[in-house]
Amino acid sequence: MTDAKVQAAVTRAEIPMLRAYRLWFEHARRCADGCKGAGRAQNGCASGRELWDTYQRAYNGGSR
């Protein structure tokens, strides 16, 4: 395997907790239903709260 292929394989792997946070962050940044201006994730729209809960479960190792 060449160095470029190894690097590409490494960059594709994403830690589940970081992926969940990235998905929530991207949603909250664009959401016009309340997430964008909410002071807390719990005050956002239903989709935003669901994404945040997914992040919290990943952060806590699924023990929540």
C-alpha positions in Angstrom: 0.0 0.0 0.0 1.4 3.4 -0.9 1.6 6.2 1.6 -1.2 8.1 -0.1 -3.5 5.1 0.2 -2.6 4.6 3.9 -3.2 8.3 4.6 -6.6 8.2 2.8 -7.7 5.2 4.8 -6.7 6.9 8.1 -8.5 10.1 7.3 -11.7 8.2 6.5 -11.9 6.6 9.9 -13.8 8.8 12.3 -14.4 8.4 16.0 -18.1 7.9 16.6 -18.2 10.6 19.3 -16.6 13.1 17.0 -18.9 12.1 14.1 -22.0 12.6 16.3 -20.7 16.0 17.4 -19.9 17.1 13.8 -23.4 16.0 12.6 -25.0 18.0 15.5 -22.8 21.0 14.9 -23.5 21.1 11.1 -27.2 20.8 11.8 -27.2 23.5 14.5 -25.3 25.9 12.3 -27.9 25.7 9.5 -31.1 25.0 11.4 -33.8 27.7 11.1 -36.2 25.9 13.5 -34.5 27.1 16.6 -31.1 25.5 16.9 -29.1 28.3 15.4 -30.0 30.9 18.1 -30.5 28.5 21.0 -28.3 29.0 23.9 -28.2 25.3 24.7 -28.6 22.2 22.6 -31.6 21.2 24.7 -33.4 24.3 23.6 -33.2 23.5 19.9 -35.5 21.8 17.5 -36.5 18.1 17.8 -33.9 17.0 15.2 -31.2 19.0 17.0 -32.1 17.5 20.4 -32.0 14.0 18.9 -28.6 14.6 17.4 -27.4 16.0 20.7 -28.7 13.0 22.6 -26.8 10.7 20.1 -23.6 12.7 20.8 -24.2 12.4 24.6 -24.6 8.6 24.3 -21.4 8.3 22.2 -19.6 10.6 24.7 -20.7 8.5 27.6 -19.9 5.3 25.8 -23.5 4.2 25.3 -24.1 4.0 29.1 -26.8 6.6 29.1 
